[in-house]
Amino acid sequence: MTKLAVMGAMEEEIEPLLEHFNDVKITEFAKNKYYEVTYNGLEIVIAYSKIGKVFASLTASTLIEKFGCDTLLFSGVAGGINPELKIGDLIIANKLCQHDLDITAFGHPHGFVPGGAVFVETSIELNSIAKEVASENGLKVIEGVIATGDQFVHSNERKEFIESTFKADALEMEGASVAVVCDALNVPCFILRAISDTADMDAGFDFDEFLKSSAKNSAEYLIKIINKLQQ
């Protein structure tokens, strides 16, 4: 690893990360900001993409192609649909899918397009390091399937469809698109999410209330993983 990319979707998801670094160089490109730092000799580029699959794909591609990053870590929040997941819990994606990708009218399964696949896998090596860090720090982390789509899913009916169709544990709006970009460009990818809301909650709850604490949990864990990567 010569240059590390660290991504989030929202500003709130990368703010706790940026607090760990000094002498941040900001580069503006493609209507976004990229924060370049050096941490214990390792070059890191941090960015938040904005919400959704298109912006996430653009940012991941830029981090790899323009900034030359060769490993990508994504940190953020997600909604839990696995009943075992509680607010603040951490989940690592071993594979991801796009739950809103639908050309079933042409006889294809949900989440599939010709030339693609329903699921895209993440780096086994990075996931192993993350699990090692979790074990060393007494953190409960589960590994599972994360489903991505361009909507904030609040319908229980939709959540049940996603869970039954893809056996998904959590829902968010960027991960699968980042993983598709990394897979296509042969860049190891790690997707971490802290649970900010769960399936049995009222959809009218205050999401912002949970965003900061969940993002902080995710960021603190990610810093420990970065430290481990340098050993």
C-alpha positions as CSV (number, residue, x, y, z in Angstrom):
1,M,0.0,0.0,0.0
2,T,1.5,3.3,-1.1
3,K,-1.5,5.6,-0.8
4,L,-4.7,5.1,1.1
5,A,-8.2,6.5,0.2
6,V,-10.7,7.0,3.0
7,M,-14.3,7.8,2.1
8,G,-17.6,8.7,3.7
9,A,-20.8,9.8,2.1
10,M,-21.6,12.8,4.3
11,E,-19.5,15.5,5.8
12,E,-20.5,14.3,9.3
13,E,-19.0,10.9,8.5
14,I,-15.5,12.2,7.8
15,E,-15.4,15.0,10.3
16,P,-14.4,12.7,13.2
17,L,-11.6,11.3,11.0
18,L,-10.2,14.6,10.0
19,E,-9.9,15.5,13.7
20,H,-7.0,12.9,13.9
21,F,-4.8,14.8,11.4
22,N,-2.8,18.0,11.2
23,D,-1.5,19.9,8.1
24,V,-4.4,19.0,5.9
25,K,-4.0,20.0,2.2
26,I,-7.3,20.6,0.5
27,T,-7.7,20.1,-3.2
28,E,-10.9,21.0,-5.0
29,F,-11.8,18.9,-8.0
30,A,-15.0,17.9,-9.7
31,K,-17.2,20.0,-7.4
32,N,-15.8,18.3,-4.3
33,K,-13.0,18.7,-1.8
34,Y,-10.2,16.1,-1.2
35,Y,-8.2,16.3,2.0
36,E,-4.6,15.1,1.7
37,V,-2.7,14.2,4.8
38,T,0.4,12.3,5.9
39,Y,-0.1,10.0,8.9
40,N,2.9,8.2,10.3
41,G,4.6,8.3,6.9
42,L,1.5,7.0,5.1
43,E,-0.2,9.3,2.5
44,I,-4.0,9.4,2.9
45,V,-6.6,11.2,0.8
46,I,-10.0,11.7,2.6
47,A,-13.2,12.7,0.9
48,Y,-16.9,12.6,1.4
49,S,-18.8,11.9,-1.8
50,K,-22.2,13.3,-1.1
51,I,-25.1,10.9,-0.8
52,G,-26.0,8.3,-3.4
53,K,-24.5,5.9,-5.8
54,V,-23.5,8.3,-8.6
55,F,-21.6,10.7,-6.4
56,A,-20.0,7.7,-4.6
57,S,-18.8,6.2,-7.9
58,L,-17.4,9.6,-9.0
59,T,-15.5,10.1,-5.8
60,A,-14.1,6.6,-5.6
61,S,-13.0,6.8,-9.2
62,T,-11.3,10.2,-8.6
63,L,-9.5,8.9,-5.5
64,I,-8.1,6.0,-7.5
65,E,-7.5,7.6,-10.9
66,K,-6.6,11.2,-10.1
67,F,-5.0,10.8,-6.6
68,G,-3.4,7.4,-7.2
69,C,-4.8,5.7,-4.2
70,D,-4.3,1.9,-4.2
71,T,-6.4,0.9,-1.2
72,L,-9.9,2.3,-0.3
73,L,-11.6,2.3,3.1
74,F,-15.2,3.5,3.4
75,S,-16.6,4.6,6.8
76,G,-20.2,5.7,7.5
77,V,-23.6,4.8,8.9
78,A,-26.3,2.4,7.8
79,G,-29.7,1.2,8.7
80,G,-29.9,-2.2,10.2
81,I,-32.3,-4.8,8.9
82,N,-30.7,-7.8,10.7
83,P,-32.7,-7.9,14.0
84,E,-29.4,-8.6,15.8
85,L,-28.1,-5.2,14.9
86,K,-28.6,-2.4,17.4
87,I,-27.8,1.3,17.1
88,G,-24.1,1.9,17.3
89,D,-23.2,-1.7,16.2
90,L,-20.5,-2.0,13.6
91,I,-20.8,-4.1,10.4
92,I,-18.2,-5.0,7.8
93,A,-19.4,-5.8,4.3
94,N,-18.1,-9.1,2.9
95,K,-20.3,-8.5,-0.2
96,L,-22.7,-5.8,-1.4
97,C,-25.6,-5.5,-3.8
98,Q,-27.7,-2.8,-5.5
99,H,-31.2,-3.5,-4.2
100,D,-32.7,-0.8,-6.5
101,L,-31.2,-2.2,-9.7
102,D,-34.1,-3.9,-11.5
103,I,-34.2,-5.3,-15.0
104,T,-36.3,-8.2,-14.0
105,A,-38.6,-7.4,-16.9
106,F,-35.9,-9.0,-19.1
107,G,-35.6,-12.2,-17.1
108,H,-32.7,-11.2,-15.0
109,P,-32.6,-11.4,-11.2
110,H,-32.9,-8.3,-9.0
111,G,-29.6,-6.4,-8.7
112,F,-28.1,-7.9,-11.9
113,V,-27.2,-6.4,-15.3
114,P,-25.4,-8.3,-18.1
115,G,-21.7,-8.0,-17.7
116,G,-22.1,-7.4,-13.9
117,A,-23.0,-9.5,-10.9
118,V,-25.7,-9.4,-8.2
119,F,-23.0,-9.2,-5.5
120,V,-19.6,-7.6,-5.4
121,E,-17.1,-8.8,-2.8
122,T,-14.7,-6.7,-0.7
123,S,-11.1,-7.5,0.3
124,I,-10.8,-10.6,2.4
125,E,-7.4,-9.4,3.6
126,L,-8.7,-6.0,4.8
127,N,-11.7,-7.6,6.4
128,S,-9.4,-10.0,8.3
129,I,-7.3,-7.1,9.6
130,A,-10.4,-5.3,10.7
131,K,-11.7,-8.3,12.6
132,E,-8.3,-8.7,14.2
133,V,-8.5,-5.0,15.4
134,A,-12.0,-5.5,16.7
135,S,-10.9,-8.6,18.7
136,E,-7.9,-6.7,20.1
137,N,-10.0,-3.8,21.2
138,G,-13.0,-5.8,22.5
139,L,-15.3,-4.4,19.8
140,K,-18.3,-6.3,18.6
141,V,-18.3,-6.3,14.8
142,I,-20.3,-8.5,12.5
143,E,-19.5,-9.4,8.9
144,G,-22.4,-9.5,6.5
145,V,-24.2,-8.4,3.3
146,I,-24.9,-4.7,2.8
147,A,-27.5,-3.6,0.3
148,T,-27.2,-0.2,-1.5
149,G,-29.8,1.9,-3.2
150,D,-30.6,5.5,-4.1
151,Q,-33.3,5.9,-1.5
152,F,-33.6,6.2,2.2
153,V,-35.7,3.1,2.9
154,H,-38.3,3.6,5.6
155,S,-41.0,1.1,4.4
156,N,-41.0,-2.1,6.4
157,E,-42.4,-3.9,3.3
158,R,-39.4,-2.7,1.3
159,K,-37.0,-3.7,4.0
160,E,-38.5,-7.2,4.1
161,F,-38.2,-7.5,0.4
162,I,-34.5,-6.5,0.5
163,E,-33.8,-8.9,3.4
164,S,-35.5,-11.8,1.7
165,T,-34.2,-11.2,-1.8
166,F,-30.5,-10.4,-1.0
167,K,-30.2,-11.8,2.6
168,A,-29.0,-8.3,3.5
169,D,-28.0,-7.3,7.0
170,A,-27.9,-3.5,6.5
171,L,-29.0,-0.8,4.1
172,E,-27.2,2.3,2.9
173,M,-26.8,4.5,-0.3
174,E,-23.2,4.2,-1.5
175,G,-21.3,1.0,-0.6
176,A,-22.0,-1.2,-3.5
177,S,-21.2,1.4,-6.1
178,V,-17.8,2.1,-4.4
179,A,-17.2,-1.7,-4.3
180,V,-18.0,-2.0,-8.1
181,V,-15.5,0.8,-8.9
182,C,-12.8,-0.8,-6.8
183,D,-13.4,-4.3,-8.2
184,A,-13.2,-3.0,-11.8
185,L,-10.0,-1.1,-11.0
186,N,-8.4,-3.9,-8.9
187,V,-8.2,-1.8,-5.8
188,P,-8.7,-3.6,-2.4
189,C,-11.9,-2.2,-0.8
190,F,-13.2,-2.2,2.8
191,I,-16.7,-1.0,3.7
192,L,-17.5,-0.3,7.3
193,R,-20.9,0.9,8.6
194,A,-22.1,1.9,12.1
195,I,-25.8,1.3,12.6
196,S,-27.7,4.5,13.0
197,D,-31.3,3.2,12.8
198,T,-33.0,-0.2,12.9
199,A,-35.9,-1.9,11.3
200,D,-38.1,-1.8,14.4
201,M,-37.8,2.0,14.8
202,D,-40.4,4.6,13.9
203,A,-39.4,6.1,10.6
204,G,-40.2,9.6,12.1
205,F,-37.3,9.4,14.6
206,D,-34.5,12.0,14.6
207,F,-31.8,10.6,12.3
208,D,-29.4,13.4,13.0
209,E,-29.4,12.6,16.7
210,F,-27.8,9.2,16.0
211,L,-25.6,10.2,13.0
212,K,-22.8,11.9,15.0
213,S,-22.4,9.2,17.6
214,S,-22.5,6.4,15.1
215,A,-20.1,8.2,12.7
216,K,-17.7,8.7,15.6
217,N,-17.8,5.0,16.5
218,S,-17.1,4.1,12.9
219,A,-14.2,6.7,12.6
220,E,-12.5,5.6,15.8
221,Y,-12.5,2.0,14.7
222,L,-11.2,3.0,11.2
223,I,-8.2,4.9,12.8
224,K,-7.3,1.7,14.7
225,I,-7.5,-0.3,11.4
226,I,-5.2,2.3,9.7
227,N,-2.7,2.0,12.5
228,K,-2.8,-1.8,12.1
229,L,-2.2,-1.5,8.3
230,Q,1.1,0.3,9.0
231,Q,2.5,-2.4,11.2
